[in-house]
Amino acid sequence: MTKQSLPKASRQRGVVLLFCLIVLVVLLSGGVAVVRSMNSSLFSAGNLAFKRDLVNRGELAASTVLTQFKSGALATVADTYTNMPARNYSAVQLVANDRGIPLVLLKTGATPTGKNVAGADFSPTSADIKDDDAGVTIRYVIDRLCSATGEPTITTTNTPPASAGADVHCVSVPSSTDLIGGDARRAGKDLGNALALVYRLTVRVSGPRDTQVFLQSSFTNPLE
């Protein structure tokens, strides 16, 4: 009787299992990266939406200020010659940072204080515009781009000096009918209207997720 030898069992080295584990790790890492990327995109989109909403809400300050100039405490030109902290109005240009934001608007607290270009303190006291349900707070300041309080005596398009002198220098918008040349016979026709002074409105809108937006615009008084 012949004895038949059985084939030896082959060793299982587990190479396929090792490759499968490596592929699973790569797929898991890719999945985590995709999820994190989606979360970052959603977070950025949410912040952009908050920012756009805050920009739109900043129009409330502009509407309030224009009402003050049309029919409120700043409705006459003489009213704009002096400071009105209760209306967040400074008759002198406020000191600003390199981006043009008045320093007083960068401060916190109910009654912040900042300097104007004449070196005097200015503290706006008007209440903030708030929407507690939305978590939005709007604070603004208005400053006349002049070197001192009072009626302007010399008007120039240059930046007001750092210190006030005998004259009140102001930034103004040149009129299209200003006298630019000619002779004395046309003086009565070429002289334009009074130069329109420039006012600056700066708004800070704070919202959810520590979102903060600064808005700024300049305008002239339609009564001037």
ZAFI-370180 format. One record per residue: x, y, z of N, C-alpha, C in turn; residue number from 1. Coordinates in steps of 0.02 Angstrom, whole numbers, always signed. Layout:
# ZAFI-370180
    n.px    n.py    n.pz   ca.px   ca.py   ca.pz    c.px    c.py    c.pz   nr
       X       Y       Z       X       Y       Z       X       Y       Z  NUM
...
***
This chain:
# ZAFI-370180
    n.px    n.py    n.pz   ca.px   ca.py   ca.pz    c.px    c.py    c.pz   nr
     +43     -59      +0      +0      +0      +0     +44     +62      +0    1
     +32    +103     -51     +71    +164     -57     +41    +219     -13    2
     +87    +252     +18     +67    +307     +63     +72    +371     +24    3
     +15    +409     +21     +14    +474     -14     +22    +530     +36    4
     +67    +573     +19     +79    +630     +63     +31    +688     +48    5
      +3    +717    +100     -44    +773     +92      -6    +838     +79    6
     -33    +882     +37      +2    +947     +24      +4    +990     +87    7
     +59   +1024     +95     +67   +1068    +153     +21   +1130    +147    8
      -8   +1146    +202     -51   +1206    +203      -8   +1269    +195    9
     -31   +1313    +149      +6   +1375    +137      -4   +1425    +194   10
     +48   +1461    +208     +45   +1511    +262      +5   +1572    +239   11
     -38   +1598    +284     -76   +1658    +271     -37   +1717    +300   12
     -10   +1756    +255     +32   +1812    +278      -8   +1876    +293   13
     -71   +1881    +273    -113   +1939    +289     -96   +2002    +250   14
     -65   +1996    +191     -46   +2054    +152    -108   +2092    +127   15
    -159   +2055    +105    -221   +2087     +81    -255   +2126    +136   16
    -256   +2095    +196    -287   +2129    +253    -250   +2194    +269   17
    -184   +2194    +264    -145   +2253    +278    -161   +2309    +228   18
    -165   +2290    +163    -182   +2341    +113    -252   +2368    +124   19
    -299   +2325    +143    -368   +2348    +157    -370   +2398    +215   20
    -330   +2384    +266    -328   +2430    +323    -299   +2499    +303   21
    -247   +2497    +260    -217   +2560    +237    -268   +2600    +197   22
    -305   +2565    +152    -356   +2599    +111    -410   +2629    +155   23
    -430   +2591    +207    -482   +2616    +253    -458   +2679    +290   24
    -395   +2678    +310    -368   +2737    +345    -368   +2798    +299   25
    -348   +2787    +235    -347   +2843    +187    -417   +2869    +176   26
    -466   +2823    +168    -535   +2844    +157    -562   +2881    +218   27
    -545   +2857    +278    -568   +2890    +339    -539   +2960    +345   28
    -475   +2967    +329    -443   +3034    +332    -475   +3081    +281   29
    -489   +3055    +221    -522   +3097    +171    -592   +3118    +192   30
    -628   +3071    +223    -695   +3088    +247    -694   +3142    +301   31
    -646   +3136    +348    -640   +3187    +400    -623   +3255    +370   32
    -578   +3255    +320    -558   +3318    +288    -618   +3350    +253   33
    -659   +3309    +219    -718   +3335    +184    -767   +3365    +234   34
    -778   +3330    +290    -825   +3355    +341    -801   +3421    +370   35
    -736   +3425    +385    -709   +3487    +413    -713   +3543    +362   36
    -700   +3528    +299    -705   +3579    +247    -776   +3605    +240   37
    -825   +3560    +245    -895   +3580    +241    -914   +3623    +301   38
    -890   +3605    +360    -905   +3645    +419    -875   +3715    +413   39
    -813   +3718    +388    -781   +3784    +379    -819   +3826    +328   40
    -841   +3794    +273    -879   +3831    +222    -945   +3856    +250   41
    -979   +3815    +289   -1042   +3836    +319   -1031   +3892    +369   42
    -977   +3887    +408    -962   +3940    +456    -947   +4006    +421   43
    -908   +4002    +367    -892   +4063    +329    -955   +4093    +297   44
    -997   +4049    +269   -1059   +4072    +239   -1104   +4105    +291   45
   -1106   +4076    +351   -1146   +4105    +405   -1120   +4174    +425   46
   -1053   +4181    +429   -1024   +4246    +447   -1039   +4298    +393   47
   -1035   +4277    +330   -1051   +4324    +276   -1124   +4346    +279   48
   -1167   +4299    +296   -1238   +4316    +302   -1249   +4365    +360   49
   -1215   +4353    +416   -1220   +4399    +473   -1194   +4469    +454   50
   -1138   +4470    +417   -1109   +4534    +397   -1156   +4572    +352   51
   -1185   +4538    +304   -1232   +4571    +258   -1292   +4597    +296   52
   -1316   +4559    +345   -1373   +4581    +385   -1355   +4643    +426   53
   -1293   +4644    +453   -1272   +4702    +493   -1264   +4764    +449   54
   -1240   +4755    +387   -1235   +4811    +342   -1304   +4841    +328   55
   -1352   +4797    +317   -1420   +4821    +304   -1449   +4857    +365   56
   -1435   +4831    +425   -1461   +4862    +485   -1427   +4930    +499   57
   -1367   +4939    +473   -1332   +5003    +482   -1369   +5061    +450   58
   -1415   +5046    +404   -1454   +5099    +372   -1500   +5133    +422   59
   -1515   +5100    +478   -1556   +5131    +529   -1522   +5194    +557   60
   -1457   +5190    +566   -1420   +5249    +591   -1422   +5305    +540   61
   -1413   +5289    +477   -1414   +5340    +425   -1483   +5373    +422   62
   -1535   +5334    +428   -1603   +5362    +427   -1614   +5407    +487   63
   -1589   +5387    +546   -1597   +5428    +606   -1561   +5494    +599   64
   -1500   +5493    +572   -1460   +5553    +565   -1491   +5601    +515   65
   -1513   +5575    +458   -1544   +5618    +408   -1607   +5651    +434   66
   -1644   +5615    +476   -1703   +5645    +507   -1684   +5703    +552   67
   -1628   +5695    +589   -1605   +5749    +633   -1587   +5811    +592   68
   -1558   +5802    +534   -1539   +5859    +492   -1598   +5889    +455   69
   -1650   +5851    +444   -1707   +5877    +408   -1758   +5911    +453   70
   -1774   +5878    +509   -1827   +5905    +552   -1813   +5898    +626   71
   -1752   +5879    +644   -1736   +5868    +714   -1692   +5922    +744   72
   -1649   +5901    +791   -1608   +5949    +828   -1555   +5983    +785   73
   -1539   +5956    +727   -1488   +5985    +683   -1520   +6013    +620   74
   -1582   +6033    +624   -1619   +6053    +565   -1598   +6121    +538   75
   -1570   +6165    +579   -1548   +6229    +554   -1472   +6231    +553   76
   -1444   +6272    +509   -1372   +6276    +501   -1338   +6299    +565   77
   -1369   +6346    +601   -1340   +6370    +663   -1335   +6316    +716   78
   -1379   +6267    +713   -1377   +6211    +761   -1314   +6170    +753   79
   -1285   +6169    +694   -1226   +6127    +682   -1161   +6160    +702   80
   -1165   +6222    +727   -1103   +6258    +746   -1075   +6235    +813   81
   -1115   +6202    +854   -1092   +6180    +920   -1101   +6105    +927   82
   -1064   +6076    +974   -1069   +6005    +988   -1137   +5988   +1018   83
   -1162   +5929   +1001   -1223   +5902   +1031   -1210   +5830   +1050   84
   -1180   +5818   +1109   -1166   +5750   +1130   -1229   +5707   +1134   85
   -1286   +5737   +1151   -1348   +5699   +1156   -1371   +5673   +1089   86
   -1345   +5701   +1035   -1361   +5678    +967   -1300   +5645    +934   87
   -1249   +5631    +974   -1187   +5601    +948   -1155   +5644    +894   88
   -1163   +5709    +900   -1138   +5756    +849   -1081   +5798    +876   89
   -1026   +5800    +838    -969   +5841    +854    -961   +5893    +799   90
    -958   +5957    +818    -949   +6010    +769    -876   +6016    +746   91
    -832   +5976    +776    -761   +5976    +759    -743   +5905    +736   92
    -700   +5901    +687    -679   +5835    +662    -647   +5794    +717   93
    -667   +5730    +722    -641   +5686    +773    -577   +5652    +750   94
    -533   +5638    +797    -471   +5602    +782    -488   +5531    +762   95
    -459   +5507    +708    -475   +5441    +682    -411   +5399    +674   96
    -420   +5334    +665    -362   +5291    +653    -343   +5293    +579   97
    -296   +5250    +558    -272   +5252    +490    -324   +5230    +439   98
    -380   +5202    +463    -434   +5182    +418    -492   +5232    +418   99
    -482   +5287    +453    -533   +5339    +454    -588   +5329    +504  100
    -582   +5280    +549    -634   +5268    +600    -619   +5311    +661  101
    -665   +5355    +682    -653   +5395    +742    -637   +5351    +802  102
    -586   +5370    +840    -563   +5329    +896    -617   +5321    +949  103
    -660   +5371    +956    -712   +5366   +1007    -760   +5309    +992  104
    -768   +5292    +928    -813   +5238    +909    -783   +5169    +921  105
    -718   +5166    +930    -684   +5102    +943    -685   +5084   +1017  106
    -707   +5130   +1058    -707   +5117   +1130    -774   +5088   +1152  107
    -771   +5050   +1207    -830   +5019   +1235    -855   +5060   +1294  108
    -911   +5039   +1321    -939   +5075   +1378    -998   +5119   +1356  109
   -1039   +5138   +1405   -1099   +5177   +1390   -1082   +5248   +1368  110
   -1030   +5277   +1397   -1011   +5346   +1380    -937   +5349   +1361  111
    -919   +5328   +1301    -848   +5330   +1280    -827   +5402   +1268  112
    -762   +5414   +1273    -734   +5481   +1263    -676   +5477   +1214  113
    -676   +5524   +1167    -622   +5528   +1118    -603   +5600   +1105  114
    -547   +5610   +1071    -522   +5677   +1057    -545   +5700    +988  115
    -551   +5766    +981    -560   +5795    +915    -494   +5826    +892  116
    -491   +5853    +832    -428   +5878    +805    -405   +5941    +841  117
    -450   +5972    +879    -430   +6031    +919    -403   +6011    +987  118
    -402   +5946   +1003    -376   +5922   +1067    -426   +5918   +1123  119
    -489   +5933   +1110    -540   +5931   +1162    -572   +5862   +1164  120
    -601   +5845   +1222    -635   +5781   +1230    -706   +5785   +1202  121
    -729   +5730   +1175    -798   +5725   +1151    -827   +5659   +1174  122
    -885   +5662   +1207    -918   +5602   +1233    -990   +5598   +1208  123
   -1003   +5557   +1159   -1072   +5548   +1135   -1114   +5512   +1188  124
   -1174   +5537   +1199   -1217   +5509   +1252   -1283   +5481   +1227  125
   -1296   +5486   +1163   -1359   +5460   +1136   -1360   +5384   +1143  126
   -1419   +5357   +1159   -1426   +5285   +1170   -1414   +5247   +1105  127
   -1385   +5188   +1111   -1374   +5145   +1053   -1441   +5120   +1026  128
   -1442   +5106    +962   -1501   +5075    +931   -1493   +4999    +939  129
   -1540   +4968    +973   -1533   +4897    +990   -1592   +4856    +964  130
   -1576   +4795    +946   -1626   +4743    +931   -1606   +4683    +973  131
   -1635   +4679   +1033   -1615   +4627   +1080   -1632   +4557   +1054  132
   -1686   +4551   +1017   -1705   +4485    +991   -1652   +4459    +942  133
   -1626   +4503    +901   -1576   +4483    +852   -1505   +4489    +879  134
   -1496   +4520    +938   -1430   +4528    +966   -1388   +4579    +929  135
   -1419   +4632    +904   -1384   +4682    +864   -1384   +4749    +900  136
   -1325   +4782    +901   -1318   +4848    +932   -1286   +4895    +881  137
   -1316   +4954    +873   -1291   +5003    +826   -1270   +5066    +863  138
   -1208   +5087    +853   -1183   +5149    +883   -1152   +5191    +827  139
   -1163   +5256    +830   -1139   +5300    +777   -1116   +5367    +805  140
   -1075   +5402    +766   -1055   +5470    +782   -1056   +5511    +717  141
   -1072   +5575    +724   -1071   +5621    +667   -1020   +5675    +684  142
    -976   +5690    +640    -930   +5746    +651    -928   +5791    +589  143
    -929   +5856    +603    -921   +5906    +550    -846   +5913    +537  144
    -826   +5910    +475    -755   +5911    +458    -729   +5983    +461  145
    -725   +6008    +522    -701   +6076    +535    -649   +6075    +591  146
    -610   +6128    +595    -556   +6131    +644    -579   +6159    +711  147
    -638   +6189    +715    -663   +6218    +777    -738   +6226    +772  148
    -768   +6239    +829    -840   +6252    +829    -854   +6322    +803  149
    -916   +6336    +789    -935   +6403    +766    -947   +6405    +692  150
    -963   +6465    +668    -977   +6475    +597    -912   +6477    +558  151
    -909   +6441    +503    -847   +6442    +463    -832   +6511    +436  152
    -769   +6531    +442    -748   +6596    +416    -704   +6588    +355  153
    -669   +6532    +350    -628   +6516    +291    -643   +6444    +273  154
    -660   +6431    +211    -677   +6364    +189    -624   +6339    +141  155
    -603   +6278    +151    -550   +6249    +110    -563   +6176    +100  156
    -538   +6147     +46    -545   +6076     +33    -489   +6035     +65  157
    -442   +6069     +97    -387   +6033    +129    -409   +6006    +196  158
    -370   +5959    +223    -386   +5931    +288    -379   +5984    +342  159
    -426   +5988    +389    -421   +6039    +442    -356   +6032    +481  160
    -327   +6087    +504    -265   +6083    +542    -277   +6050    +610  161
    -222   +6029    +641    -227   +5993    +704    -248   +6039    +761  162
    -240   +6102    +755    -260   +6149    +808    -301   +6205    +778  163
    -350   +6227    +816    -395   +6279    +792    -363   +6347    +801  164
    -368   +6389    +751    -342   +6457    +756    -399   +6507    +760  165
    -387   +6567    +734    -439   +6618    +736    -496   +6602    +689  166
    -482   +6565    +637    -533   +6548    +588    -555   +6476    +596  167
    -616   +6463    +573    -643   +6395    +574    -635   +6366    +504  168
    -586   +6325    +495    -573   +6294    +430    -615   +6231    +423  169
    -647   +6222    +366    -690   +6164    +355    -679   +6134    +286  170
    -691   +6070    +281    -693   +6037    +216    -760   +6052    +185  171
    -761   +6068    +121    -823   +6085     +87    -823   +6056     +17  172
    -882   +6053     -12    -891   +6030     -80    -894   +6090    -126  173
    -849   +6097    -174    -852   +6154    -219    -917   +6154    -260  174
    -944   +6213    -269   -1004   +6219    -309    -986   +6221    -383  175
   -1031   +6194    -423   -1020   +6194    -496   -1024   +6264    -525  176
   -1049   +6313    -486   -1055   +6382    -510   -1004   +6427    -477  177
    -952   +6398    -448    -900   +6440    -417    -867   +6485    -469  178
    -844   +6543    -447    -809   +6590    -491    -738   +6562    -504  179
    -724   +6548    -567    -659   +6519    -584    -620   +6563    -632  180
    -645   +6620    -650    -609   +6664    -696    -656   +6713    -729  181
    -629   +6757    -769    -671   +6806    -803    -654   +6876    -780  182
    -700   +6922    -791    -688   +6991    -772    -743   +7015    -724  183
    -737   +7076    -701    -782   +7103    -652    -853   +7109    -678  184
    -862   +7112    -743    -929   +7120    -770    -972   +7057    -760  185
    -939   +6998    -750    -976   +6936    -740    -978   +6914    -667  186
    -950   +6955    -624    -946   +6935    -553   -1014   +6921    -524  187
   -1063   +6963    -540   -1129   +6953    -512   -1162   +6890    -536  188
   -1144   +6866    -596   -1175   +6805    -623   -1136   +6742    -604  189
   -1070   +6749    -598   -1029   +6689    -587   -1022   +6670    -514  190
   -1037   +6714    -467   -1031   +6696    -397   -1083   +6642    -380  191
   -1060   +6587    -351   -1105   +6532    -336   -1137   +6537    -268  192
   -1171   +6484    -250   -1204   +6481    -185   -1152   +6470    -130  193
   -1174   +6473     -68   -1129   +6459     -11   -1101   +6389     -16  194
   -1038   +6381      +2   -1007   +6315      -2   -1039   +6268     +48  195
   -1050   +6206     +26   -1083   +6156     +69   -1030   +6121    +111  196
   -1038   +6124    +177    -991   +6090    +223   -1003   +6015    +220  197
    -950   +5978    +236    -954   +5905    +233    -959   +5878    +304  198
   -1005   +5832    +314   -1015   +5797    +377    -999   +5723    +366  199
    -973   +5692    +419    -954   +5621    +413    -994   +5580    +463  200
   -1026   +5529    +439   -1063   +5482    +482   -1026   +5416    +484  201
   -1010   +5394    +544    -975   +5330    +553   -1018   +5286    +598  202
   -1030   +5225    +577   -1075   +5179    +612   -1038   +5115    +630  203
   -1048   +5093    +691   -1023   +5027    +712   -1082   +4983    +730  204
   -1087   +4926    +695   -1142   +4879    +706   -1112   +4814    +733  205
   -1135   +4794    +792   -1111   +4733    +824   -1168   +4682    +826  206
   -1151   +4620    +808   -1202   +4568    +805   -1180   +4503    +836  207
   -1216   +4449    +822   -1200   +4382    +850   -1131   +4358    +826  208
   -1105   +4309    +863   -1040   +4278    +848    -984   +4329    +844  209
    -989   +4382    +884    -938   +4435    +886    -928   +4467    +818  210
    -980   +4466    +776    -975   +4499    +711    -980   +4574    +720  211
    -938   +4611    +686    -937   +4684    +692    -923   +4715    +623  212
    -963   +4765    +608    -957   +4799    +543    -953   +4874    +555  213
    -908   +4907    +518    -902   +4979    +520    -923   +5007    +453  214
    -966   +5058    +455    -990   +5091    +394    -976   +5165    +400  215
    -961   +5196    +344    -946   +5268    +346    -969   +5300    +281  216
    -998   +5359    +288   -1020   +5397    +230   -1013   +5471    +246  217
   -1007   +5511    +195   -1003   +5584    +202   -1062   +5615    +165  218
   -1085   +5671    +190   -1142   +5704    +158   -1138   +5778    +173  219
   -1179   +5816    +137   -1184   +5888    +149   -1253   +5904    +176  220
   -1257   +5960    +210   -1321   +5981    +237   -1362   +6013    +182  221
   -1421   +5986    +166   -1460   +6013    +111   -1485   +6085    +124  222
   -1480   +6108    +188   -1503   +6175    +204   -1451   +6227    +191  223
   -1388   +6206    +181   -1334   +6254    +173   -1331   +6279    +101  224
***
